[in-house]
Amino acid sequence: MTDTAEPTDPTRSPISGVDVDRVSSWLADNVDGAIAPFSFQPITGGHSNLTMTVTGNDGRRFVLRRPPLGHVLASAHDMEREHRIVSGLRDSDVPVPPIGGLCLDEAVNGTPFYVMEFVDGHVLRDAEASAAALDEASRANASRSLVDTMAKIHSVDLESAGLDQLGRHEGYIARQLKRWYSQWNQGKTRDLAAVDRVHDRLIERIPEQGPATIVHGDYRLDNCMVDDRGDVVAVLDWEICTLGDPLADLGLLQVYWTGPNDDHSAWTGSATNPIGFWDRAQLADRYAEVTGRDLSQLDFYVAFAYWKLACILEGVYSRYLGGALGEQDPASLDAFKVQVDNAAASAERRLEQLG
């Protein structure tokens, strides 16, 4: 796994978010193959749930996930639910890390957490990482594999996976608009009229939903791991997964993705910029090819995705200002505020183009 910090000696330095002694005891007692003592290595890059590599005395590695520090919103950081999703997918065609265990006893670490087996691969968060890890042919393959893996997510048999009761099947977009608008109003740091206007216009234009599928809710390249060929070997970060309209995932991927020939997005991630990666239109064409779904309303889902991105990033910005992931200089967080503004403006422009 790439994008990590140096290991920390648990006997000398505490890890933010981990009671080293109690978590170590729990790991040794509850996770097969986990041998104490353990070192804990924070995995950087995320802005929500905290993730860290745990290395046992024999060198075997695991990954621990827990909610972020400080105030959190709604059920997005429900470890038991996320554990249930990943466990349900382990026998499907969707690549997910094997589960090691779930701890619901808050006496151990102050909050529930779960443990997965370590998967070796690349998490590509920027252009430099993508260019270094993958050659041009592998970048093209990563583009294809990302879309094909998303199609696999959307084709999971819900009953066989034990996930048919994960959420309501109908009215996904309406439910999402209600949820994220509520979270916007709970966590916003200032008024932003564009968010309100887009919310109201989206409600008026919701397309008819087909059969419900699993919807990842935050599907993008850096929420997956790829091998040296670019094949997706694990899909990560299932914290806001639910059931609903699969085209919402495709719309969000269009926002998160900026290929070599694409216009800039409100999302500033650069991982898909290098030559070899596909452009957004190629992603959509591949999805239509492998799923047979009608993409005539894709522009609506892209507008919704920009609006949702504004709500998500405002929540991140608000938590950072509140010190959820450590003390920060407020001026250093201005980039989040700018992204929120740009995402809301992009959503409004996309809706204006729809008429």
N, C-alpha and C positions, 0 to 999 in steps of 0.2 A: 504494500500500500504506500502511496506517495503522500506528500504534503503533511508531514508529521514533525513534532518537536522532539528534542532529545529526551531519552528515558529519564525518569526520576527515581532515585533510590527511596523506596517507601520507608526505610528506617531512619531517613534523615530529613526529608522534606514533604510536608503535606501536599496533597493534590486537591485543588479547588473542586468541590462537589463530590469528594470521595472520603469517607472515613476509612482510611487504609487498613487499620487493624480489623475492624468488624467486617468490612467487605472481603478482606483476604480470608478470614475464617469462613465466611459464607461460601466463597468460591471453592475452597478446599473441601468443604463438606457437601456441596451440591452440584458441582459441575464435573462431569466425567473427564478425567485426564488433566485436571487443573492441580498443579503441584506447587505449594508454597515454598519459599516466599515469592511474592509477585512484585513486579515493577509496573508502574502505570504511566502511559505515554499519551498525553492529550493529542487528539487529531484536530488540527485546525481547519478553518474554512467554513464551518457551519455557523449559522446565526440563530439556531433554535435549540433543539435537544443537544445535550453534551455527549460527546462520543470520545472514547479513549481506547487505546490498545493496552491489553493486559498480558504481560509476559510471565509465564511460570518459571520455576527454578530449572526446568529441563529445556527451556527455550520455546515451548509451545505457546502460541499466541491466541488470544481471544479478543473480542471487542465488546465493551460495556457501553450501554446507552442509558441515560437518565434524563429527566426533565431539566430545563435550564434553571439557573439560580434565580431567586427572586420571584416576582409576580408573573404568573402565566395566565393565558386566556383559554377558557372553555376546555374542550377535550382534546385539543391538538397534541397534548403532551402526555396522553394516557398510555403508559407503558404496557399495561395488560392488554389493551386493545391492539397496539402495534405488534406485540408478541403474538397475539392471536392471528393477525394477518400474515406475518412472515411464516408462522408455523403452518397455516392453512395452505400456503403456496408451495411448500417444500416438495410436494409430490406432483406439482403441475409442471408445465413447460417453462415457467418463469424462473429464471435463475435468481435465487436468494441465498443468503448465508445460512448454513445449518444453525439451529438454535441450541444453545448450551443450557439455558435455564432462566427462570423468572423469579425475582424476589419481590414479594408484596409486603413484607414485614418492614415497616418504616423505622423500626428500632435499629435496623442494620445500617441504613444510610440516610435516614430522614425522609426518604421518598422511594417509591418503587423503581426498580431498574431491571433490565434484562441483559443477557449475555449471549453472544453469537460466536461461532467459530470464525477465525480469521480467514479471509479470502485474499489471496495474493493477486494484485493487479494494479492498474493505474486509475487514480481519480484525477481527471483533467480539469483544472479550474481556470486556466488561462492559456493564452496562445503559446507562451514559452514552454509550458508543460506538454501541450499537445504536439508541438514541433519536435520536442526532444524525445518523447515516448513513441510516436508513431511516424512512419514514413508516409509518403503521399498515398500509396495504395491502401495502407492500413486506415488512414483517415476516411477514405471513401467507404471502406468496409465498416468502419465504426458508424458512419451515417446510416448505412443499410441496416446494420445490426440493431441500432437504437430504435429504428422504426419497426423492424420485425419483432423486437422484444416488446414494444408497446402493443403491437397487435396481439401478441401472446397474452399479455395482461388482460386485454379486452375480450379474449376468447376463453378465459378460465371458466370452467363449469362451477358455478357458485355453490351448488348443493354438494358436489363432490369435495370441494375445498372446505366445506363447513362455514362458508361465508355468506350464505344467502340471507342471513339475518343481520348482516353487518350494518345495514342502514336501510332506509326506505328506498324502494325501487323507482318510484315515479317522481316527477317534478323536481329533477335534480337542479336545474339552473335556478328555478325560483327559490329552492331551499338554500342554494349557495349565495344568492343575492341577499337573502335575509340574514344568513349567518355572518357573511363578511361585512355587510353594512353595520350589523350590530357590533362586530368587533372593531370596525373602524371608529364608530362613535364611542366605544369604551376606551380605546387606546390612542385616539388621535391627539396630536400635539398642537394642532391649530385647525381652523376651519379651512376647507378647500372646496369651493363651490363646484368645481368640475366633477368631483367624486359624487356629489349629490345629483347633479344633472345626468350623468351617465347612468347611475343607478336607476333613475326613473325611466330613462329611455330604454334601457335594457329590459326592464319588466314588460314594457309594451311590445317587445319584438321577440319574445322567447320562441324558438322553433319547437315543433312537435318532437318529443323525445321517443326514440325507439326502445327496444328491450334494454334493460339496465345491465351494465357490466361493472366490473371493478374499475374505478377511476383512481389513479395514483394520486393526482392532485398537485404534484410538484415535479413532474417528469421532465428531466433534462439530462444532458451529458454528464454533468458533475454530480448528479445524484445516482450515477451508475459507476460501476468499475468495469474496465475493459482490459483485455490481455494485449500482448504485443502485436497481435494481428488486427486488433480493433474490435474483436468480438466481445459483446457484453457478457461478463461472467457473474455479475451480481447487481441487482437493483436494490438501492438503499432508500432510507428516509421515507418510510411509509406512514408518517405521523398524521397526515391529513387525508389519507386514503378513505374512500367510502364507495358506495354504489351509486350509479347514475349514468349520465350521458358520456360515452367515450370520446366524443368529439371535443369535449372540454380539454382533455389531455392534449389532443392534437393542436388545438388553438393555443394552448399555453406553450407548447414546444415551439410554435412559430414565433412567439414573443421572446423566448429564451435563446433562440438560435439566430446567429448572424453568420451566414456562410460567406465565402470569399467575394461573391458578387452581390450580396444583399445590401439593402439600405440599413443604416444604423437602427438599433432598437432602443427603447427606453431602458432595457436591461443592458447593463454595461459589460457583461461577461464576454470574454474574448476567446474562449477555448475553441470555438468552431470557426475562427477567422482564417487559419492557415489554408493554403492551397491543398486541394485534395478532398476537403470536406464538401458535402453537397450544399446547395442553396435551399432555401425554404420551400420553393416550388417543387423541387425534387423529392423532398421529404413527404409533402402532401401527395404527390403522384404515387410514390411507393406505398403509402398507407392505403390509398384507394385501390391500388392493384392487389395488395395482399388481403384486404378485408372486404372489398366490394361495397363499401359504404358510400353513400351519396355525400359529397362534400360541397354541394351548392350553397350551403349556409355557413361555410367556414369563416367568412368575414365576421359574422356575428360572434362566433366563438373566439376569434382573435381580439375583438373589441372587449368581450367579457374578460379575457385573459389579462389584457392590459389593466383593466379596472381592478381585477382581483390582485394583480401584482402590486398596484398602488396600496391596497389595503394590507397586504402581507408585509410590505416593506415599511409601512408606517408603524406596524406593530413591532417590527425589529428595531426601528429607530427609537420608538418609545421605550422599549426594554433597555436598549443601550443607554439612553439618557438616564434611566433609572438605576443603572449600574448592575444590570442582571448578569453580565458576563465580565464584571470587573470594572474598576475605575477607569473612566475614559474622559478625555478632553472633549467637551461638547463641540468645539470647532472642528475636531477631527471627524465628526459624524455628519457633517453637512452633506456629504455625498449621498447619504441615504435620503435626506430630505429632497435633494434635487431629483433623485430617481423617482421618488413618489410623485413629485410634480410632473415630471416628464411622462410617467406611465399614465396618469390621469388625463393629461393632454392628448396622448396618443390614442387612448380609448375614445375620447370625444371626437378626434379627427376621423377615426375609422367609422364611427357611427354616422358622421356627416357624409362620408363617402357612400354609405349605404342608402342615404336619402331618408 
